[in-house]
Amino acid sequence: MRAHDFPEAVAEAMRDELPEVAERAVEAIIVAVPGYADAFQGPMGRKISNAVELTLRGFLQLAAAGGTADAGTPGGPVVEAAYALGRGEARSGRSMDALLAAYRVGARVAWRDMSATAVAAGLGPESTARFAELVFAYIDRLSAASVAGHADELASSGRARERLLERLAQGLLLGSPQAELLEAAQRAEWTPPRTLTVVVLPAARTQGALVSLDARTLRSTEELTDVPDADELTVLLVPDADGAARPALLRSLEGREAAVGPARPWSEAHTSYARVVRALRLGMTPGERAPLDTDCCLAELVVRADAEALADLRARVLAPLTELADTAREKLTETLRSWLLHHGRRDQVAAELFVHPQTVRYRMTQLRELYGDRLEDPAAVLELTIALGVPDRAPGTDADGG
């Protein structure tokens, strides 16, 4: 807009009207955008009205500058104020809808009142039309600045909260004191659930799993220790997946190669994590479809808690078989294991081993000759059951990593 298109007399008349125009714009915004009614009350309302007036005054200065500036491009301080306003909306938890509506209402009222004053002061039709374009271009630029501020605030606050949630997850896995955990949860704006269940799964499967899990699920990026392929695993802490909710959790993890710990009071989640880590260190793995449910592996976890003690126990209880040939020792060992687990039911032992019941009788006769009355001693039977109840795993998967 050229300077001679916007005579000083017109600019002066419009500047005189600015306080009233700003006030009417504020009143219109309150009516059209009820969400801002409280913000405009009291001293804060006066400050906002002043800001509206200063914004309009800045526009008039640019318009009157003619060829030295583009009136559709707000000055730096005005743009910065609009940007800050957008960030403030994000911090208040509001979307941009209300602010953009306020911009539109304010622009409409300002244009209506200012154009009437300009025409009365002698502004011609062509210049008035150009003036309208500049008003709305100006508001569009301010709106864009506020949108950018809103988006930047959401991004930065989102990243900040994500870091707080990660620190909370790390504290839970480390077993930090409850007071520290409560403080961390408050900082992260995370409401503690009743229980947490730890899930460990491949990092590549994490995003797919999160889709069906509670939105409050925490994620730890810390590397696991003493677990094979730990750098490719992720730890999730799933809220309130205990009791009747556990089957649904397990179903949602089918096909994701997940290991699931027990549900624990939220501040004791580190014990659920310890259970999963122990299972993985022992070489327990998920099935082809079903996740590894550590609640179904308690006996094996207990028996394998001390790998050296288990090895010593096995060596001691199987000592009567050491003089036999390898094939005979293997057959008698598997027969003894099945006999113990089936409580001496010969037909069930025969069915499991795919042999005739008479073969079972023959082998048990051999075992009774080797063990004597120890097969009738409850303490000896307990040791044999513990030693043989859990099959050997592949080398290198013991609890000691050997």
URFENGI-V851879 format. One record per backbone hydrogen bond with DSSP energy under -0.5 kcal/mol. CO is the residue of the C=O (numbers start at 1). NH is the residue of the N-H. Records with the same first field share a line. If there is no record, write none. Layout:
CO: NH ; NH
This chain:
2: 5 ; 6
3: 6
7: 11
8: 12
9: 13
10: 14
11: 15
12: 16
13: 17
14: 18
15: 18
17: 21
18: 22
19: 23
20: 24
21: 25
22: 26
23: 27
24: 28
25: 29
26: 30
27: 31
28: 32
29: 33
33: 36
34: 37
36: 40
38: 41
41: 44 ; 45
42: 45 ; 46
43: 47
44: 48
45: 49
46: 50
47: 51
48: 52
49: 53
50: 54
51: 55
52: 56
53: 57
54: 58
55: 59
56: 60
57: 61
58: 62
59: 63
60: 64
61: 65
63: 66
65: 68
66: 69
69: 71
70: 73
72: 74
75: 79
76: 80
77: 81
78: 82
79: 83
80: 84
81: 85
82: 86
83: 87
84: 88
85: 89
86: 90
87: 91
88: 92
89: 94
90: 93
96: 100
97: 101
98: 102
99: 103
100: 104
101: 105
102: 106
103: 107
104: 108
105: 109
106: 110
107: 111
108: 112
109: 113
110: 114
111: 115
112: 116
113: 117
114: 118
115: 119
116: 120
117: 121
118: 123
119: 122
124: 128
125: 129
126: 130
127: 131
128: 132
129: 133
130: 134
131: 135
132: 136
133: 137
134: 138
135: 139
136: 140
137: 141
138: 142
139: 143
140: 144
141: 145
142: 146
143: 147
144: 148
145: 149
146: 150
147: 151
148: 152
149: 153
150: 154
151: 155
152: 156
153: 157
154: 158
155: 159
156: 160
157: 161
158: 162
159: 163
160: 164
161: 165
162: 166
163: 167
164: 168
165: 169
166: 170
167: 171
168: 172
169: 173
170: 174
171: 175 ; 176
172: 175
177: 181
178: 182
179: 183
180: 184
181: 185
182: 186
183: 187
184: 188
185: 190
186: 189
190: 192
194: 266
195: 240
196: 264
197: 238
198: 261
199: 236
200: 259
201: 234
202: 205
203: 206
205: 209
206: 210
207: 211
209: 212
210: 213
214: 217
218: 237
220: 235
227: 230
229: 232
230: 224 ; 233
232: 203
234: 201
235: 220
236: 199 ; 238
237: 218
238: 197 ; 241
242: 245
243: 246
245: 249
246: 250
247: 251
248: 252
249: 253
250: 253
251: 254
253: 256 ; 258
256: 202
258: 292
259: 200
260: 294
262: 198
264: 196
265: 268
266: 269
268: 271 ; 272
269: 272 ; 273
270: 274
271: 275
272: 276
273: 277
274: 278
275: 279
276: 280
277: 281
278: 282
279: 284
280: 283
289: 255
290: 287
291: 293
292: 260 ; 294
293: 296
294: 297
297: 301
298: 302
299: 303
300: 304
302: 305
303: 306
305: 307
306: 310
307: 311
308: 312
309: 313
310: 314
311: 315
312: 316
313: 317
314: 318
316: 319
318: 321
319: 322
321: 324
325: 329
326: 330
327: 331
328: 332
329: 333
330: 334
331: 335
332: 336
333: 337
334: 338
335: 339
336: 340
337: 341
338: 342
339: 344
340: 343
342: 345
344: 346
345: 349
346: 350
347: 351
348: 352
349: 353
350: 354 ; 355
356: 359 ; 360
357: 361
358: 362
359: 363
360: 364
361: 365
362: 366
363: 367
364: 368
365: 369
366: 370
367: 371
368: 372
371: 374
372: 375
373: 376
374: 377
376: 378
377: 381
378: 382
379: 383
380: 384
381: 385
382: 386
383: 387
384: 388
385: 389
386: 390
389: 391
394: 397
398: 401
